[in-house]
Amino acid sequence: MASYIPKSRRVDELLFNFSGGRLDITDAFHSFQLEEDLFADSIKAKFIVMDASDAFNSVDFDGTETIDLKFESPNQDEIELTLQVYKSSITPDPNSGSAKVITIFCVTPEHFTQSTIDINKGYIDTVKTAVQDVFDVLGTKRPIDIHETSGVDRFIVPGMTPYEAMVMFQRRAYSGRYTSSLFTFYESIEGFNFHNVEQLIADNKKDPITYAYSPTASLDSTSKERQFMIENMKLNANKDIMYRIKSGSYANQCKKIDLINQTIDSGIMLVNENFGDFEHLDEDAMSFDSKEMIKKHLSTINSTKWIHETRADPAFSTNFESLIPARRFYSDSLQGVELTLTVCGNSDLRVGKVINLDMMELTAKTKNKEQEPKVSGNYLINRVLHFIDRKEYTCL
C-alpha cells in the first residue's frame, strides 16, 4: 500500500457553467472552501480562481451560473455537488500580474428555488408528514431524511417559503422518546435532513471517529494514522456561571395559560433533577460546573416563559409547556463546551457525526500516560469547513 501523503486530495472536476457555455477551471482554481452546518439550511461555498487567460471575459454574470464540483481525500467518499452562484467579484492580481482574481460565492440550488415558493396550507397530521409534504414542493432530486415525530398536530403554514416553514416545524416537532425534542433542518453532502439532535447523538456516539491530539507528534508522518491526528486544537468552555443562572440554563419553566378552562399548566426543568432524562455524549457528561454547586445553588427557577393555549379541542392541545424548558436546557448544554480542530482533509466528515478526542497526558500522579479527564471524550460535529488549495486539503 502506498504511503499516506498528509493533506492530500484529488479534485476530479471543477466546472463553471454559464449561459454561453462551460469553463473547466479544475487546473485554474486557486482555492475553495465548502461549509456544512448542523443548524443551516444550505451548504455554502467560496471559490477563488486566478484568470490569467481572460477566460471569464466571456461570462456575463446573470444569476444562472452553476459550478459542478467533485473531490475526495484518499480512500474516502467522493463529495459531488452542484452549486448555484449568487455573488461574484473581480479584482486585479494582488501580485501586480496580468491575471484577475475571480471570487465566486455559491449555495446549493434549492436555496434559490425555495425563495420563490409560497406555502399556504393547513395540516392535521404529524410534523414529519408536513415536513415531507413541504419538501416535495421543491421538486429536487436530492433526498431528505426525517426523524420520527410524535403525536398529531393541527396547524397552518401561513404564506411561508419552504425553509421558513421548516423553522416553524422545528419549533412544533415533538419526540416522545427523546426528551429535548431539539430538531433542526439542515443540508449535508448526502442531502437534506430534519433531525432530532438528541437522536443523532444517541445513534452516532456508538461508533465515533477517533482523532488523536499529541503536541509532540510529527506532522510529517506518512502513516495512515496521520490523517486522524489533530494539527491544532482550540477549546472554548463557557464558564460564565452567572449568565447561565440568569438565562435559565440550569433551572427554567414554561407556564401555559388556558383561557378557555381558566387554568395554568407548568413545565419545570431543573438540572439537578432532570439531568439523567437526556441523551449525553459520554456516560459522565462533561461540564465545568461542580455537582455540589448545581445541587446547592441551581434549584431556584430564574427564568419563566409564558404562553397561551388557544385550542378548544383537548385532542390537539400542545405540550409546549414541557417541551420548551427541556429544549432550552439541552441547547444550552451543547453550547457549553466547544472544540475547534484543524485536521487533515477528510471527505468522510459530516455534521451530525460524533468524534472521540483521544488526548493522552502524563501527570505527576501517574507513571504512564492516561486520558485527559476533562477534555477528552465524545463531541458532536456541528460544523465542517473543507479547505482546498493547490497543495493541501484541510478540514476545520
HELIX and SHEET records of a PDB file:
HELIX    1   1 ALA A   55  SER A   58  5                                   4    
HELIX    2   2 PRO A  109  GLN A  114  1                                   6    
HELIX    3   3 VAL A  127  ASP A  136  1                                  10    
HELIX    4   4 PRO A  162  ARG A  172  1                                  11    
HELIX    5   5 VAL A  197  ASN A  204  1                                   8    
HELIX    6   6 LYS A  224  PHE A  228  5                                   5    
HELIX    7   7 ILE A  241  SER A  247  1                                   7    
HELIX    8   8 VAL A  271  ASN A  274  1                                   4    
HELIX    9   9 PHE A  275  ASP A  277  5                                   3    
HELIX   10  10 LYS A  291  HIS A  297  1                                   7    
HELIX   11  11 PRO A  314  PHE A  316  5                                   3    
HELIX   12  12 PHE A  320  LEU A  334  1                                  15    
SHEET    1   A11 GLY A  21  ASP A  24  0                                        
SHEET    2   A11 ARG A  10  PHE A  18 -1                                        
SHEET    3   A11 THR A  66  GLU A  72 -1                                        
SHEET    4   A11 ILE A  79  PRO A  92 -1                                        
SHEET    5   A11 LYS A 100  VAL A 107 -1                                        
SHEET    6   A11 LYS A  44  ASP A  51 -1                                        
SHEET    7   A11 PHE A  29  ASP A  37 -1                                        
SHEET    8   A11 ARG A 383  ASP A 389 -1                                        
SHEET    9   A11 TYR A 393  CYS A 395 -1                                        
SHEET   10   A11 VAL A 337  CYS A 344 -1                                        
SHEET   11   A11 ILE A 230  ALA A 237 -1                                        
SHEET    1   B 2 ILE A 119  ASP A 125  0                                        
SHEET    2   B 2 ASP A 153  MET A 160 -1                                        
SHEET    1   C 3 ILE A 144  ILE A 146  0                                        
SHEET    2   C 3 GLY A 191  ASN A 196  1                                        
SHEET    3   C 3 PHE A 183  SER A 188 -1                                        
SHEET    1   D 3 ILE A 209  ALA A 212  0                                        
SHEET    2   D 3 VAL A 354  ASP A 358  1                                        
SHEET    3   D 3 GLY A 377  LEU A 380 -1                                        
SHEET    1   E 3 THR A 263  LEU A 270  0                                        
SHEET    2   E 3 ALA A 251  ASP A 258 -1                                        
SHEET    3   E 3 THR A 304  GLU A 309  1                                        
SHEET    1   F 2 MET A 360  GLU A 361  0                                        
SHEET    2   F 2 GLU A 370  GLN A 371 -1                                        
END                                                                             
